[in-house]
Amino acid sequence: MHRPDRVITKKIEPLLTTTEVSRMLHVHPNTLRRWSNKGIIRTHRVGPRADRRFRRDDITRFLTQLKENGGNPQKVDMASR
């Protein structure tokens, strides 16, 4: 029986759904989808239906930048993400 000398484990970060993030941001899911389509907020596509998923760190950064620019999502700096 083969036993590896070391086991490599990678912690997989749970991704958030559109519904979860829209509740966090207090916006309608369609608003979140529109922001995703425009590139205002970073999204990842998963599965055969290419469902949107969001990383918690990306949402935290988005919220921080949103506060800094007076709440205008159009002014969120994509380069810093």
C-alpha positions in Angstrom: 0.0 0.0 0.0 1.4 3.4 -1.0 1.6 6.0 1.7 2.6 9.6 0.7 5.3 11.1 2.9 3.2 14.2 3.3 -0.3 15.1 2.7 -1.0 18.4 1.0 -4.3 19.9 2.0 -5.8 23.0 0.5 -8.4 24.9 2.4 -11.3 25.6 0.1 -13.0 28.8 0.8 -16.8 28.6 0.6 -18.3 30.8 -2.0 -21.3 32.9 -1.5 -24.5 32.8 -3.6 -26.1 35.7 -5.3 -28.9 35.6 -2.7 -26.5 35.7 0.2 -24.5 38.6 -1.2 -27.6 40.6 -2.2 -28.8 40.3 1.4 -25.4 41.3 2.7 -25.3 44.4 0.5 -29.1 45.2 0.9 -29.6 45.2 -2.9 -31.9 43.2 -5.2 -30.3 40.1 -6.7 -30.9 41.6 -10.2 -28.8 44.7 -9.1 -26.0 42.4 -8.0 -26.2 40.5 -11.4 -26.1 43.8 -13.2 -23.0 44.9 -11.2 -21.4 41.5 -12.0 -22.2 41.9 -15.7 -20.7 45.4 -15.7 -17.6 44.3 -13.9 -18.3 46.4 -10.8 -18.1 43.4 -8.5 -16.0 40.3 -9.0 -17.8 37.1 -9.5 -16.8 33.5 -10.3 -18.9 31.2 -12.5 -19.3 27.6 -11.3 -21.1 24.5 -12.5 -22.7 23.6 -15.8 -25.2 26.5 -15.5 -22.3 28.9 -14.8 -24.0 30.1 -11.6 -22.5 33.2 -10.0 -20.5 32.8 -6.8 -18.7 35.4 -4.8 -15.7 35.3 -2.4 -16.2 36.8 1.0 -12.9 38.7 0.7 -14.0 40.3 -2.5 -17.3 41.4 -0.9 -15.5 42.8 2.1 -13.1 44.8 -0.2 -16.1 46.0 -2.2 -17.9 47.2 0.9 -14.8 49.0 2.1 -14.4 50.8 -1.2 -18.1 51.6 -1.3 -17.9 53.3 2.0 -14.8 55.2 1.0 -16.4 56.7 -2.2 -19.7 57.7 -0.6 -21.7 54.6 -1.6 -21.4 54.9 -5.4 -20.7 51.4 -6.8 -19.7 52.9 -10.2 -16.6 54.4 -8.5 -15.3 51.2 -7.0 -11.7 50.7 -8.2 -11.5 47.4 -10.1 -7.6 47.5 -10.2 -7.3 47.2 -6.4 -9.2 43.9 -6.4 
